[in-house]
Amino acid sequence: MHRVAIVGGGFGGLLAAKGLARAPVQVTLADRRNFHLFQPLLYQVATGGLSPGEIASPLRHILSGARNTSVWLAEVTDIDVDARKLILDGRELPYDTLILAAGSRNYYFGKPWQDAAPGLKSIEDATGIRSRILRAFEAAEMEADPEKRRAWLTFVLIGGGPTGVELAGALGEIANDTLRHDFRSIDPAESQILLLEGSDRILSGFPPDLSEAAERQLIRLGVRTRTKALATDIDSTGVTIQVDGAEQRIPAHTVLWAAGVQASPLGAILKARAGATLDRSGRVMVEPDLSVAGHPEILVIGDMAHFDQDGKPLPGVAPVAMQQGSYAAKLIKKRLRGDAIQPFHYFNKGNLATIGRRAAVADFGVVRFSGGLAWLTWLFVHLMYLVGFQNRILVLIKWVFDYVTRNRGARLITK
């Protein structure tokens, strides 16, 4: 039987495995985690709105109905391209077709800032950021010196894309609503929340009018945006930024990173073993059918893939990975039947970004809107794409309760 190895249980890898569930193939999905993580809601774990188990589902449970699919809890350390074998923690996994969907990681442009400015890519990142945010308020409560207290109540987010905007909006809600009655020595609403963006506007992937709408909604939540601001140094006491050639120091103990990502290190392995070409972000340049040049048996999808469409690369977002995962499954089935398949083409169903309570922006091409309707659309879309019926019900109940009470129940400080 044709053997398909899938590396990564994210959106792309999971959709590929599901698409092959009834195909005459033997599928093995390998991931170093035993669960699928719904990353678009990871920021809500980082801000105490949801718990990790509500946005993650065990891979074995998701694929339990696919009798031709096995799940391996293992990390890929090498690829033997000639022998068509994956090397996973010292074990070997033979394949006839390989699908690489290992995603991406935080990228700091060569700077050692990962400890001072954590990014948001994993559950551990989210719970660590949550603890860091809540500890800042706790430290401010006990600090008598006004300057030192101000530094604890200053939150700097670097990167004005969807992740940075969503984190900033959630922080604004925490400061203005969630914690307003919880402290005695401080007023959380006096927090300074700064969103720094290197380009000339936030949400640069959206039309300019929606960027302006998002900025207005952030201002209402107490968030200040600084555009054309580049971070030049970050440490445990604050951030140094450069604006119009002049440097400025911002004292802050809580700095969060949402400015850059780099593809999985598997891209570098594929370059060494198969001669793949990588872009500046470490993504693999793929052919129109998502395969690696010279190796049609290796498909690369999701954040690992550099796929040009309409003159520019597709963004590293969940809808792209999902459509590429489904395409990879169709490609394999058509190859087995000897049928031809058209090149991959991404159908953009629209872009959404939420800012906070009744605040979001939506871009569906000719139709663009913001505010409460965009927020409801964002809620519905994310509920529908969340894996697992139980998780959908739990998240819906939690959202309704939080909306009514303005509370965030998962405000736990953990190591």
TIDRENBA-202582 format. One record per residue (C-alpha): residue number from 1; x, y, z. Coordinates in steps of 0.1 Angstrom, whole numbers, always signed. Example, Ala and Ser with C-alpha at 12.3 -4.5 7.8 and 13.67 -1.06 7.14 Angstrom:
BEGIN
{resi=1, x=+123, y=-45, z=+78}
{resi=2, x=+137, y=-11, z=+71}
***
This chain:
BEGIN
{resi=1, x=+0, y=+0, z=+0}
{resi=2, x=+12, y=+35, z=-8}
{resi=3, x=+28, y=+50, z=+23}
{resi=4, x=+22, y=+87, z=+32}
{resi=5, x=+41, y=+104, z=+59}
{resi=6, x=+28, y=+137, z=+73}
{resi=7, x=+50, y=+159, z=+95}
{resi=8, x=+30, y=+183, z=+116}
{resi=9, x=-5, y=+181, z=+131}
{resi=10, x=-14, y=+217, z=+125}
{resi=11, x=-40, y=+230, z=+101}
{resi=12, x=-23, y=+218, z=+69}
{resi=13, x=-12, y=+184, z=+82}
{resi=14, x=-45, y=+176, z=+98}
{resi=15, x=-65, y=+185, z=+67}
{resi=16, x=-42, y=+163, z=+46}
{resi=17, x=-47, y=+134, z=+69}
{resi=18, x=-84, y=+138, z=+70}
{resi=19, x=-85, y=+141, z=+32}
{resi=20, x=-67, y=+107, z=+29}
{resi=21, x=-89, y=+90, z=+55}
{resi=22, x=-108, y=+68, z=+29}
{resi=23, x=-80, y=+66, z=+4}
{resi=24, x=-61, y=+33, z=-4}
{resi=25, x=-30, y=+45, z=+14}
{resi=26, x=-13, y=+40, z=+47}
{resi=27, x=-9, y=+73, z=+66}
{resi=28, x=+14, y=+81, z=+95}
{resi=29, x=+12, y=+116, z=+110}
{resi=30, x=+42, y=+125, z=+132}
{resi=31, x=+42, y=+155, z=+156}
{resi=32, x=+63, y=+163, z=+186}
{resi=33, x=+30, y=+172, z=+204}
{resi=34, x=+0, y=+149, z=+208}
{resi=35, x=-26, y=+175, z=+201}
{resi=36, x=-38, y=+199, z=+174}
{resi=37, x=-36, y=+235, z=+186}
{resi=38, x=-60, y=+261, z=+173}
{resi=39, x=-34, y=+289, z=+171}
{resi=40, x=-58, y=+318, z=+161}
{resi=41, x=-72, y=+317, z=+197}
{resi=42, x=-39, y=+313, z=+214}
{resi=43, x=-38, y=+350, z=+223}
{resi=44, x=-70, y=+344, z=+244}
{resi=45, x=-51, y=+318, z=+265}
{resi=46, x=-23, y=+344, z=+269}
{resi=47, x=-47, y=+369, z=+282}
{resi=48, x=-68, y=+347, z=+305}
{resi=49, x=-99, y=+344, z=+284}
{resi=50, x=-96, y=+307, z=+276}
{resi=51, x=-78, y=+277, z=+290}
{resi=52, x=-53, y=+256, z=+269}
{resi=53, x=-76, y=+226, z=+268}
{resi=54, x=-104, y=+246, z=+252}
{resi=55, x=-83, y=+253, z=+220}
{resi=56, x=-65, y=+220, z=+217}
{resi=57, x=-77, y=+185, z=+208}
{resi=58, x=-57, y=+152, z=+209}
{resi=59, x=-46, y=+141, z=+175}
{resi=60, x=-54, y=+105, z=+181}
{resi=61, x=-90, y=+114, z=+190}
{resi=62, x=-94, y=+136, z=+160}
{resi=63, x=-82, y=+109, z=+136}
{resi=64, x=-97, y=+79, z=+155}
{resi=65, x=-122, y=+73, z=+127}
{resi=66, x=-94, y=+71, z=+101}
{resi=67, x=-85, y=+34, z=+103}
{resi=68, x=-57, y=+38, z=+78}
{resi=69, x=-39, y=+65, z=+99}
{resi=70, x=-14, y=+61, z=+127}
{resi=71, x=-1, y=+89, z=+149}
{resi=72, x=+35, y=+90, z=+161}
{resi=73, x=+46, y=+113, z=+190}
{resi=74, x=+81, y=+120, z=+177}
{resi=75, x=+103, y=+148, z=+163}
{resi=76, x=+119, y=+146, z=+129}
{resi=77, x=+156, y=+150, z=+131}
{resi=78, x=+166, y=+142, z=+95}
{resi=79, x=+153, y=+131, z=+61}
{resi=80, x=+169, y=+104, z=+40}
{resi=81, x=+157, y=+117, z=+6}
{resi=82, x=+173, y=+89, z=-15}
{resi=83, x=+160, y=+60, z=+6}
{resi=84, x=+127, y=+79, z=+13}
{resi=85, x=+129, y=+76, z=+50}
{resi=86, x=+122, y=+100, z=+79}
{resi=87, x=+145, y=+99, z=+109}
{resi=88, x=+124, y=+105, z=+141}
{resi=89, x=+141, y=+103, z=+175}
{resi=90, x=+164, y=+75, z=+162}
{resi=91, x=+136, y=+56, z=+145}
{resi=92, x=+130, y=+53, z=+107}
{resi=93, x=+97, y=+59, z=+89}
{resi=94, x=+96, y=+49, z=+53}
{resi=95, x=+74, y=+68, z=+29}
{resi=96, x=+64, y=+70, z=-7}
{resi=97, x=+50, y=+105, z=-4}
{resi=98, x=+61, y=+129, z=+22}
{resi=99, x=+40, y=+160, z=+33}
{resi=100, x=+59, y=+185, z=+54}
{resi=101, x=+37, y=+208, z=+74}
{resi=102, x=+58, y=+217, z=+104}
{resi=103, x=+48, y=+253, z=+106}
{resi=104, x=+70, y=+282, z=+118}
{resi=105, x=+86, y=+296, z=+149}
{resi=106, x=+93, y=+331, z=+163}
{resi=107, x=+121, y=+350, z=+146}
{resi=108, x=+140, y=+378, z=+162}
{resi=109, x=+162, y=+389, z=+132}
{resi=110, x=+193, y=+375, z=+148}
{resi=111, x=+188, y=+393, z=+181}
{resi=112, x=+189, y=+375, z=+215}
{resi=113, x=+155, y=+389, z=+226}
{resi=114, x=+135, y=+357, z=+231}
{resi=115, x=+137, y=+358, z=+269}
{resi=116, x=+130, y=+396, z=+272}
{resi=117, x=+102, y=+396, z=+246}
{resi=118, x=+85, y=+362, z=+243}
{resi=119, x=+65, y=+354, z=+212}
{resi=120, x=+32, y=+335, z=+209}
{resi=121, x=+35, y=+302, z=+191}
{resi=122, x=+28, y=+274, z=+217}
{resi=123, x=+7, y=+267, z=+247}
{resi=124, x=+38, y=+272, z=+268}
{resi=125, x=+43, y=+306, z=+252}
{resi=126, x=+7, y=+316, z=+260}
{resi=127, x=+7, y=+305, z=+297}
{resi=128, x=+41, y=+322, z=+301}
{resi=129, x=+28, y=+354, z=+287}
{resi=130, x=-3, y=+352, z=+308}
{resi=131, x=+18, y=+348, z=+339}
{resi=132, x=+41, y=+377, z=+329}
{resi=133, x=+11, y=+400, z=+323}
{resi=134, x=-5, y=+392, z=+356}
{resi=135, x=+28, y=+394, z=+376}
{resi=136, x=+32, y=+429, z=+362}
{resi=137, x=+0, y=+440, z=+379}
{resi=138, x=+9, y=+422, z=+411}
{resi=139, x=+43, y=+439, z=+412}
{resi=140, x=+28, y=+473, z=+406}
{resi=141, x=+4, y=+468, z=+435}
{resi=142, x=+33, y=+464, z=+458}
{resi=143, x=+55, y=+492, z=+444}
{resi=144, x=+55, y=+525, z=+461}
{resi=145, x=+79, y=+544, z=+438}
{resi=146, x=+58, y=+560, z=+410}
{resi=147, x=+84, y=+557, z=+383}
{resi=148, x=+90, y=+520, z=+390}
{resi=149, x=+52, y=+514, z=+392}
{resi=150, x=+48, y=+531, z=+358}
{resi=151, x=+73, y=+507, z=+343}
{resi=152, x=+54, y=+477, z=+357}
{resi=153, x=+22, y=+491, z=+342}
{resi=154, x=+37, y=+497, z=+308}
{resi=155, x=+31, y=+470, z=+282}
{resi=156, x=+49, y=+471, z=+249}
{resi=157, x=+38, y=+449, z=+219}
{resi=158, x=+62, y=+447, z=+189}
{resi=159, x=+45, y=+440, z=+156}
{resi=160, x=+12, y=+455, z=+143}
{resi=161, x=-1, y=+424, z=+125}
{resi=162, x=-32, y=+405, z=+136}
{resi=163, x=-14, y=+388, z=+166}
{resi=164, x=-1, y=+421, z=+179}
{resi=165, x=-34, y=+439, z=+174}
{resi=166, x=-54, y=+411, z=+191}
{resi=167, x=-30, y=+410, z=+221}
{resi=168, x=-31, y=+447, z=+225}
{resi=169, x=-69, y=+449, z=+224}
{resi=170, x=-71, y=+421, z=+249}
{resi=171, x=-47, y=+439, z=+272}
{resi=172, x=-68, y=+470, z=+269}
{resi=173, x=-99, y=+450, z=+280}
{resi=174, x=-80, y=+435, z=+309}
{resi=175, x=-68, y=+469, z=+322}
{resi=176, x=-101, y=+487, z=+317}
{resi=177, x=-127, y=+460, z=+325}
{resi=178, x=-114, y=+427, z=+339}
{resi=179, x=-91, y=+440, z=+367}
{resi=180, x=-107, y=+474, z=+375}
{resi=181, x=-120, y=+462, z=+410}
{resi=182, x=-93, y=+438, z=+419}
{resi=183, x=-65, y=+460, z=+433}
{resi=184, x=-63, y=+485, z=+461}
{resi=185, x=-31, y=+505, z=+455}
{resi=186, x=-32, y=+508, z=+417}
{resi=187, x=-58, y=+516, z=+390}
{resi=188, x=-52, y=+491, z=+362}
{resi=189, x=-68, y=+515, z=+337}
{resi=190, x=-38, y=+537, z=+341}
{resi=191, x=-17, y=+511, z=+323}
{resi=192, x=+2, y=+522, z=+292}
{resi=193, x=-3, y=+498, z=+263}
{resi=194, x=+20, y=+506, z=+233}
{resi=195, x=+17, y=+488, z=+200}
{resi=196, x=+49, y=+493, z=+178}
{resi=197, x=+49, y=+487, z=+141}
{resi=198, x=+78, y=+492, z=+117}
{resi=199, x=+58, y=+501, z=+87}
{resi=200, x=+35, y=+531, z=+82}
{resi=201, x=+3, y=+514, z=+95}
{resi=202, x=-9, y=+485, z=+115}
{resi=203, x=-26, y=+455, z=+98}
{resi=204, x=-8, y=+462, z=+66}
{resi=205, x=-24, y=+431, z=+51}
{resi=206, x=-58, y=+449, z=+52}
{resi=207, x=-69, y=+479, z=+32}
{resi=208, x=-59, y=+513, z=+46}
{resi=209, x=-95, y=+522, z=+57}
{resi=210, x=-97, y=+491, z=+79}
{resi=211, x=-63, y=+498, z=+94}
{resi=212, x=-76, y=+532, z=+104}
{resi=213, x=-107, y=+517, z=+118}
{resi=214, x=-87, y=+492, z=+138}
{resi=215, x=-65, y=+520, z=+152}
{resi=216, x=-96, y=+540, z=+163}
{resi=217, x=-110, y=+509, z=+181}
{resi=218, x=-76, y=+503, z=+198}
{resi=219, x=-75, y=+539, z=+210}
{resi=220, x=-109, y=+535, z=+226}
{resi=221, x=-94, y=+506, z=+246}
{resi=222, x=-65, y=+528, z=+257}
{resi=223, x=-39, y=+514, z=+233}
{resi=224, x=-14, y=+538, z=+217}
{resi=225, x=+0, y=+528, z=+183}
{resi=226, x=+35, y=+539, z=+171}
{resi=227, x=+42, y=+533, z=+134}
{resi=228, x=+76, y=+535, z=+117}
{resi=229, x=+90, y=+525, z=+150}
{resi=230, x=+118, y=+499, z=+150}
{resi=231, x=+131, y=+481, z=+181}
{resi=232, x=+169, y=+484, z=+184}
{resi=233, x=+173, y=+469, z=+218}
{resi=234, x=+152, y=+449, z=+243}
{resi=235, x=+160, y=+438, z=+278}
{resi=236, x=+142, y=+432, z=+311}
{resi=237, x=+139, y=+469, z=+319}
{resi=238, x=+125, y=+481, z=+286}
{resi=239, x=+127, y=+488, z=+249}
{resi=240, x=+148, y=+511, z=+228}
{resi=241, x=+131, y=+522, z=+196}
{resi=242, x=+142, y=+543, z=+166}
{resi=243, x=+117, y=+567, z=+151}
{resi=244, x=+128, y=+590, z=+122}
{resi=245, x=+165, y=+584, z=+131}
{resi=246, x=+161, y=+593, z=+167}
{resi=247, x=+163, y=+567, z=+195}
{resi=248, x=+139, y=+566, z=+225}
{resi=249, x=+139, y=+544, z=+256}
{resi=250, x=+106, y=+530, z=+269}
{resi=251, x=+109, y=+517, z=+305}
{resi=252, x=+87, y=+485, z=+306}
{resi=253, x=+90, y=+451, z=+323}
{resi=254, x=+65, y=+434, z=+299}
{resi=255, x=+75, y=+433, z=+263}
{resi=256, x=+57, y=+409, z=+239}
{resi=257, x=+69, y=+399, z=+204}
{resi=258, x=+46, y=+396, z=+173}
{resi=259, x=+70, y=+410, z=+147}
{resi=260, x=+84, y=+381, z=+128}
{resi=261, x=+84, y=+344, z=+122}
{resi=262, x=+107, y=+319, z=+105}
{resi=263, x=+98, y=+286, z=+90}
{resi=264, x=+106, y=+253, z=+107}
{resi=265, x=+142, y=+241, z=+107}
{resi=266, x=+131, y=+212, z=+85}
{resi=267, x=+134, y=+236, z=+56}
{resi=268, x=+171, y=+238, z=+62}
{resi=269, x=+173, y=+200, z=+63}
{resi=270, x=+154, y=+198, z=+31}
{resi=271, x=+178, y=+222, z=+15}
{resi=272, x=+208, y=+201, z=+26}
{resi=273, x=+193, y=+168, z=+16}
{resi=274, x=+172, y=+176, z=-15}
{resi=275, x=+187, y=+208, z=-28}
{resi=276, x=+155, y=+228, z=-20}
{resi=277, x=+156, y=+266, z=-24}
{resi=278, x=+147, y=+287, z=+7}
{resi=279, x=+135, y=+323, z=+9}
{resi=280, x=+147, y=+348, z=+35}
{resi=281, x=+123, y=+334, z=+61}
{resi=282, x=+135, y=+298, z=+56}
{resi=283, x=+104, y=+288, z=+36}
{resi=284, x=+108, y=+262, z=+9}
{resi=285, x=+102, y=+275, z=-27}
{resi=286, x=+76, y=+250, z=-40}
{resi=287, x=+64, y=+241, z=-75}
{resi=288, x=+28, y=+248, z=-87}
{resi=289, x=+17, y=+214, z=-72}
{resi=290, x=+34, y=+222, z=-39}
{resi=291, x=+62, y=+198, z=-45}
{resi=292, x=+99, y=+204, z=-41}
{resi=293, x=+118, y=+209, z=-74}
{resi=294, x=+132, y=+175, z=-86}
{resi=295, x=+113, y=+156, z=-59}
{resi=296, x=+76, y=+153, z=-68}
{resi=297, x=+72, y=+128, z=-38}
{resi=298, x=+79, y=+156, z=-13}
{resi=299, x=+51, y=+182, z=-7}
{resi=300, x=+56, y=+212, z=+15}
{resi=301, x=+25, y=+231, z=+28}
{resi=302, x=+15, y=+258, z=+52}
{resi=303, x=+39, y=+281, z=+69}
{resi=304, x=+69, y=+261, z=+56}
{resi=305, x=+60, y=+267, z=+19}
{resi=306, x=+67, y=+298, z=-2}
{resi=307, x=+41, y=+297, z=-29}
{resi=308, x=+37, y=+327, z=-53}
{resi=309, x=+3, y=+336, z=-65}
{resi=310, x=-6, y=+368, z=-84}
{resi=311, x=+30, y=+380, z=-81}
{resi=312, x=+34, y=+377, z=-43}
{resi=313, x=+38, y=+349, z=-18}
{resi=314, x=+8, y=+336, z=+1}
{resi=315, x=+7, y=+347, z=+38}
{resi=316, x=+13, y=+322, z=+66}
{resi=317, x=-22, y=+320, z=+78}
{resi=318, x=-45, y=+291, z=+87}
{resi=319, x=-68, y=+292, z=+56}
{resi=320, x=-38, y=+289, z=+33}
{resi=321, x=-25, y=+259, z=+52}
{resi=322, x=-60, y=+242, z=+53}
{resi=323, x=-65, y=+246, z=+15}
{resi=324, x=-30, y=+233, z=+8}
{resi=325, x=-36, y=+203, z=+31}
{resi=326, x=-68, y=+194, z=+13}
{resi=327, x=-50, y=+199, z=-21}
{resi=328, x=-21, y=+176, z=-11}
{resi=329, x=-46, y=+149, z=-2}
{resi=330, x=-64, y=+153, z=-36}
{resi=331, x=-31, y=+153, z=-54}
{resi=332, x=-20, y=+120, z=-39}
{resi=333, x=-53, y=+103, z=-47}
{resi=334, x=-53, y=+115, z=-83}
{resi=335, x=-17, y=+104, z=-87}
{resi=336, x=-27, y=+69, z=-75}
{resi=337, x=-54, y=+68, z=-101}
{resi=338, x=-32, y=+82, z=-128}
{resi=339, x=-52, y=+114, z=-132}
{resi=340, x=-39, y=+149, z=-137}
{resi=341, x=-45, y=+177, z=-113}
{resi=342, x=-46, y=+214, z=-118}
{resi=343, x=-19, y=+236, z=-100}
{resi=344, x=-28, y=+247, z=-65}
{resi=345, x=-47, y=+280, z=-63}
{resi=346, x=-56, y=+297, z=-31}
{resi=347, x=-92, y=+310, z=-28}
{resi=348, x=-91, y=+339, z=-4}
{resi=349, x=-124, y=+338, z=+15}
{resi=350, x=-115, y=+370, z=+34}
{resi=351, x=-95, y=+383, z=+63}
{resi=352, x=-106, y=+390, z=+98}
{resi=353, x=-89, y=+405, z=+129}
{resi=354, x=-105, y=+412, z=+162}
{resi=355, x=-96, y=+441, z=+185}
{resi=356, x=-119, y=+436, z=+215}
{resi=357, x=-155, y=+436, z=+226}
{resi=358, x=-177, y=+445, z=+196}
{resi=359, x=-146, y=+456, z=+178}
{resi=360, x=-131, y=+439, z=+147}
{resi=361, x=-123, y=+444, z=+111}
{resi=362, x=-134, y=+422, z=+81}
{resi=363, x=-122, y=+423, z=+46}
{resi=364, x=-141, y=+402, z=+20}
{resi=365, x=-128, y=+419, z=-11}
{resi=366, x=-156, y=+441, z=-24}
{resi=367, x=-173, y=+440, z=+10}
{resi=368, x=-154, y=+456, z=+40}
{resi=369, x=-167, y=+465, z=+74}
{resi=370, x=-157, y=+470, z=+110}
{resi=371, x=-172, y=+472, z=+145}
{resi=372, x=-198, y=+449, z=+160}
{resi=373, x=-209, y=+431, z=+128}
{resi=374, x=-172, y=+423, z=+120}
{resi=375, x=-168, y=+411, z=+156}
{resi=376, x=-198, y=+387, z=+154}
{resi=377, x=-185, y=+374, z=+120}
{resi=378, x=-151, y=+368, z=+136}
{resi=379, x=-167, y=+349, z=+165}
{resi=380, x=-188, y=+327, z=+142}
{resi=381, x=-159, y=+319, z=+118}
{resi=382, x=-136, y=+309, z=+146}
{resi=383, x=-162, y=+287, z=+163}
{resi=384, x=-168, y=+269, z=+131}
{resi=385, x=-132, y=+262, z=+124}
{resi=386, x=-124, y=+252, z=+160}
{resi=387, x=-117, y=+214, z=+160}
{resi=388, x=-140, y=+193, z=+181}
{resi=389, x=-177, y=+199, z=+189}
{resi=390, x=-170, y=+198, z=+227}
{resi=391, x=-145, y=+226, z=+224}
{resi=392, x=-169, y=+247, z=+203}
{resi=393, x=-196, y=+244, z=+230}
{resi=394, x=-171, y=+252, z=+258}
{resi=395, x=-156, y=+282, z=+241}
{resi=396, x=-191, y=+295, z=+232}
{resi=397, x=-202, y=+292, z=+268}
{resi=398, x=-170, y=+309, z=+280}
{resi=399, x=-174, y=+337, z=+255}
{resi=400, x=-210, y=+344, z=+265}
{resi=401, x=-201, y=+343, z=+302}
{resi=402, x=-171, y=+366, z=+297}
{resi=403, x=-192, y=+390, z=+276}
{resi=404, x=-219, y=+393, z=+303}
{resi=405, x=-196, y=+395, z=+333}
{resi=406, x=-166, y=+412, z=+316}
{resi=407, x=-145, y=+386, z=+334}
{resi=408, x=-116, y=+364, z=+323}
{resi=409, x=-117, y=+332, z=+344}
{resi=410, x=-84, y=+317, z=+335}
{resi=411, x=-62, y=+344, z=+352}
{resi=412, x=-37, y=+319, z=+366}
{resi=413, x=-1, y=+327, z=+373}
{resi=414, x=+19, y=+295, z=+366}
{resi=415, x=+55, y=+287, z=+360}
***
